Amino acid sequence: MTLSLVWDSVRDHFFRPESLERVALMRRFDRRKEQWFQVELMWLLDRLTRCGQVSRWEPEHKYVDFRIDVAGLSAVVELKTAVCGRDSKGVLWKPCQYGKGECAEGVRQLGAAPPPRYLVVFGWPGVSDPALTIVDWNEMLEAVRSKTAKPGINFVREPERTSGGELSVGIFQVP
């Protein structure tokens, strides 16, 4: 299994109806629970390891959320969440704010580890806001690049989202 297939498994797992129900609940109550995504990813990686598709993984590897070994390659992963839109207090959170803030912090955390390094961002709109688009993701990417002074950061592939836009996933490769 390659890392690309791991990313496919991440998308498939988090885009399942039962996962989206939990995301909808967090969205309805204006919660952003990164830990839930981490635990779900732990469950998924454990399952992929038992099936032989991932050689090994470990949570909280040094300063990042995960280390994943696949086909002789060891990659580190930092996970972040972003609710883009208005929160329950009416404050507007734009993708660029997450890019300059939490995503840039994730890139700094990854900086101490050798490549390959990945920042996985789960994003969803506020309760009454439209779904995140590629324009929103590009805004976040540009903010990360400018804040970290790492122009080589790029998407592994175009960010994907559910058909209803309840959740989207952006995977950044950090050089």
PyMOL commands that set and color helices and strands:
alter all, ss='L'
color gray80, all
select helices_A, chain A and resi 3-14+17-28+34-50+95-110+134-148
alter helices_A, ss='H'
color red, helices_A
select strands_A, chain A and resi 56-61+64-70+73-86+92-93+117-125+154-155+160-161+168-174
alter strands_A, ss='S'
color yellow, strands_A
deselect
rebuild
show_as cartoon
